[in-house]
Amino acid sequence: MKLLFKIEYQRTLTDCSVCCAAMALREDYEDILQVAGTDEGWNGLKYDDVFEHFGFDMRPQPRVFRPSRPAILSVPSRINPLGYHAVYYERGRIFDPTRFALPYDLESALTAAVAFYQWWPEE
C-alpha cells in the first residue's frame, strides 16, 4: 500500500509529537515546529492549538478509539520511564517516529495506549 504521507522520524528525544502531527496533517516537520513553538513533549492542549491552526478540531479521547479515523496515540515511553511517547495510527498501521528505542507495533501500541487524539475538520 502506497503511503499518502512522509514518515517523519525523531530528530530529538522529545519531538515525537511534532513528527506525528506532521504525518497526520501532511505538513512539513519545520512548519509544525514553527506553529507549536516547541518540541518538548506535548499534551492535548498543544495538539489542539496546532491542529486548530491547520483547520481541524482535535478531540482527546481518553479511552475511546475510532479505528476508521487516523489517530495519535499516547503510549508509555520506552526511554523515559515516567514519560509518554506519541505514535501515529492510520488505516490499521502504526507509524512510530522513534530512532532511539524499539518501535511500537500495532498490537503493543493499542494495548499500551493511555490516550487517543483524533480530529475532524472544523465546523
C-alpha positions as CSV (number, residue, x, y, z in Angstrom):
1,M,0.0,0.0,0.0
2,K,1.4,3.4,-1.0
3,L,1.6,5.9,1.8
4,L,-0.1,9.3,1.4
5,F,2.4,11.0,3.7
6,K,6.1,11.1,4.5
7,I,7.1,9.1,7.6
8,E,8.8,11.6,10.0
9,Y,11.5,10.3,12.4
10,Q,12.6,12.0,15.6
11,R,15.4,14.4,15.5
12,T,15.5,14.8,19.3
13,L,14.4,12.7,22.3
14,T,11.3,14.8,22.7
15,D,9.9,15.6,19.3
16,C,7.7,12.6,18.7
17,S,4.6,14.8,18.9
18,V,6.0,17.1,16.2
19,C,6.7,14.1,14.0
20,C,3.2,12.6,14.5
21,A,1.4,15.9,13.8
22,A,3.5,16.3,10.6
23,M,2.4,12.9,9.4
24,A,-1.2,13.4,10.4
25,L,-1.5,16.8,8.8
26,R,0.7,16.1,5.8
27,E,2.7,19.1,6.7
28,D,6.5,19.6,6.9
29,Y,8.2,19.0,10.3
30,E,9.5,22.5,10.3
31,D,6.1,24.0,9.7
32,I,4.6,22.1,12.7
33,L,7.5,23.1,14.9
34,Q,7.1,26.7,14.0
35,V,3.4,26.7,14.9
36,A,3.9,24.7,18.1
37,G,6.9,26.8,19.2
38,T,8.5,23.7,20.9
39,D,9.4,20.1,20.5
40,E,9.5,19.5,24.3
41,G,6.7,16.9,24.7
42,W,3.1,18.0,24.1
43,N,-0.2,17.4,25.8
44,G,-3.7,17.6,24.4
45,L,-3.8,21.4,24.6
46,K,-0.7,21.8,22.4
47,Y,-2.2,19.3,19.9
48,D,-5.4,21.3,19.9
49,D,-3.6,24.5,19.1
50,V,-1.6,23.0,16.3
51,F,-4.5,21.2,14.7
52,E,-6.7,24.2,15.0
53,H,-4.1,26.3,13.2
54,F,-4.4,23.9,10.2
55,G,-8.2,23.9,10.3
56,F,-9.1,20.9,12.4
57,D,-10.9,20.3,15.7
58,M,-8.7,18.0,17.9
59,R,-10.6,15.8,20.3
60,P,-8.7,14.0,23.0
61,Q,-10.4,10.6,23.6
62,P,-9.1,9.2,26.9
63,R,-10.3,5.7,26.2
64,V,-12.5,5.9,23.1
65,F,-10.8,4.9,19.8
66,R,-12.4,5.1,16.4
67,P,-10.3,2.8,14.2
68,S,-11.8,4.1,11.0
69,R,-10.2,7.5,11.7
70,P,-6.5,8.4,11.9
71,A,-5.2,9.0,15.5
72,I,-2.2,9.9,17.5
73,L,-1.8,7.6,20.4
74,S,0.0,8.4,23.7
75,V,1.9,5.4,24.9
76,P,4.4,4.8,27.7
77,S,7.9,6.0,26.7
78,R,10.5,3.3,26.3
79,I,13.2,5.8,27.0
80,N,11.8,7.8,29.9
81,P,10.0,5.6,32.4
82,L,7.9,8.5,33.7
83,G,7.1,9.9,30.3
84,Y,4.9,9.3,27.3
85,H,5.6,8.8,23.6
86,A,3.4,9.6,20.5
87,V,2.8,7.2,17.7
88,Y,0.7,7.8,14.6
89,Y,-2.2,5.4,13.5
90,E,-3.7,5.3,10.1
91,R,-5.5,2.5,8.2
92,G,-4.7,-0.2,10.6
93,R,-1.0,0.6,10.8
94,I,1.2,2.2,13.5
95,F,4.0,4.6,12.4
96,D,6.4,5.1,15.3
97,P,8.8,8.1,14.8
98,T,11.4,6.8,17.2
99,R,15.0,6.4,16.3
100,F,16.0,5.9,19.9
101,A,14.1,2.8,21.1
102,L,12.3,-0.3,19.9
103,P,9.4,1.0,17.9
104,Y,5.8,0.2,18.9
105,D,3.8,-2.1,16.6
106,L,0.0,-2.1,16.2
107,E,-0.8,-4.6,18.9
108,S,1.6,-3.1,21.5
109,A,0.5,0.4,20.8
110,L,-3.2,-0.3,21.1
111,T,-2.6,-2.3,24.3
112,A,-0.4,0.3,25.9
113,A,-2.3,3.5,24.8
114,V,-3.3,5.8,27.6
115,A,-5.0,8.4,25.3
116,F,-6.1,8.8,21.8
117,Y,-6.1,12.1,19.8
118,Q,-8.4,12.2,16.8
119,W,-9.5,15.2,14.7
120,W,-12.2,16.4,12.3
121,P,-12.5,19.4,10.0
122,E,-13.7,22.4,12.0
123,E,-17.4,23.1,11.7
